[in-house]
Amino acid sequence: MINKKDIGGTNLYSKKIFNLIKKTERKSALDYKYWETKVLHQINNDVDKIEFEKNFLNLFILSKNNKKKNKTLKLYYLRNIPRFSDEAGRVVLSKY
């Protein structure tokens, strides 16, 4: 298992782990832990804003049945509203 500190770092080891994880995206598309790991890495590293938002929304939607995780993601969104588009805001703040 990957340590959250390892994947969230900005060092070379973190980038290697991220690249390894990224190669398994098709196999892990419905695993919210995969998306969580990917988003953790992208929070601390420079990434494309659109890619980060897509990954964040995937994580948010896949974790909708996990109330604690969903609440944490909403809180992250609310603390970082300028980082997201209006469309992301509609998805996160909607009652589905």
N, C-alpha and C positions, 0 to 999 in steps of 0.2 A: 504494500500500500504506500502511496505517496504522501509524504508529510506536507501539510498546507503551507508551512513556512518555506519548504523547498520550492514548491511550485510558485509561490507568491513573490519570490525574490527577483532581483534584477541581475543576477549573475549568470555566467555561462552555463552552469549546471541546470538552473531553472529553465533556460532556453532550450537545452537539449531535451529535458523531460517534456516540455511543451510541444516540441516538434515530434517527439515519439507519440504523444497522445493525439496530436492532430492527425497523424496518419491512420488512426483507427476510427475516424469520424463516422464512416458509413456503418460500421458494426455497432457503434455506440449511440446512434442517433436518438434513441428513446431512453437513454440512461441519464437521469438528471445529475448524477454524480460526475459523469463525464463533462457535462456543461458547466458544472460548478467548478471543477478543476480548471477548465479552460478560462472561465471568467476570472477566477482568482489570479491567474497568471496575467491576464490582460489588464487588470486593474492597476497593477504596479509597473507595467511595461508600456512603452509607446506602441500603440496598435491603431489600425484604422478605426475611426469612430463608428462607421457603419457596421463593420464586422463585430465590434464589441457589442453594439446595440442588438444585433441579430442574435448573438450568443446569449446575451442577458435575457432577451425575450424568450428564447428557447428554454433556458433554465427556469424562468418564471412560469411559463405555461406547463412544463413537465412537473413542476413541484407544487402545482395548485392543490393537490390532496394532502400535502404536508404543510399544515397550518403554520408551524413554527418557522419553517424555511420560507414560506410565502410571505409571512409578516416581515422577516428579516430583509427579504428582497425589496418589498415595498418601502421599508425604511431606508434602504440604500438608495432607492430611486428618489425618494423625497429629499434626501440630503445632497443629492447630486443632480438635480433637475436640469441644470444647464448642459450637462453631458449628453442628454437624451433629446430626441425629437418629440414633436407633439403626438405623433402616432404611437410612440412607446408609452407616453403618458396616458393615452386613452386605453391602451391594453392593461397597463399596471393598475390604473385607478378604476377600471370598470368592474362591475359586479356581474360576473359570468356564472 
